[in-house]
Amino acid sequence: MKPRQTFIVQSAYVGRDGQPRCYVKNRDTPLLTDTLLNEGDAVVIRGDRAERPK
C-alpha cells in the first residue's frame, strides 16, 4: 500500500448548491467534501474531492 499525502484544510464552507467544500493549502480551487470540515483538519485529495484519511 503506497503512502498518501495529506493536506491541511485552510477554510471550509457550504456552496450555494448545498455541497460542502474546502480549500487546502497550496491549492487554488475548492474541493468537494462529503461533510463540512473544520480548519486544520487533515484530508486526502482524490480527483476533485477531499476525504478524511481512514
C-alpha positions in Angstrom: 0.0 0.0 0.0 1.5 3.3 -1.0 1.5 6.2 1.5 -0.9 9.0 0.8 -0.1 12.7 1.0 -2.3 14.6 3.4 -3.2 18.3 3.1 -4.4 20.7 5.7 -7.8 22.4 5.3 -7.4 26.2 5.2 -11.1 27.1 5.0 -14.4 25.2 4.6 -17.9 26.4 3.6 -21.2 25.3 2.1 -21.7 26.3 -1.5 -24.8 27.9 -3.0 -25.9 24.4 -4.2 -25.7 23.0 -0.6 -22.5 21.0 -1.2 -19.7 21.4 1.4 -16.4 22.5 0.0 -13.0 23.3 1.3 -9.7 25.0 0.3 -6.4 23.3 1.2 -3.0 24.9 1.4 -1.1 25.1 -1.9 -4.3 24.5 -4.0 -6.2 27.3 -5.8 -9.5 25.6 -6.5 -12.1 24.4 -3.9 -12.6 20.7 -3.4 -15.9 18.9 -2.7 -16.3 17.0 0.5 -18.9 14.6 2.0 -19.2 16.5 5.2 -18.4 20.0 6.4 -14.8 20.0 7.6 -13.0 22.3 10.1 -10.0 24.4 9.6 -6.9 22.4 10.4 -8.3 19.0 9.5 -6.1 16.7 7.5 -7.6 15.4 4.2 -6.5 13.2 1.3 -7.3 14.5 -2.2 -8.8 12.2 -4.8 -9.6 14.0 -8.1 -11.7 17.0 -7.2 -12.8 15.6 -3.8 -11.2 15.8 -0.4 -11.7 12.9 2.1 -10.6 12.4 5.7 -7.9 9.7 5.8 -9.0 6.4 7.1 
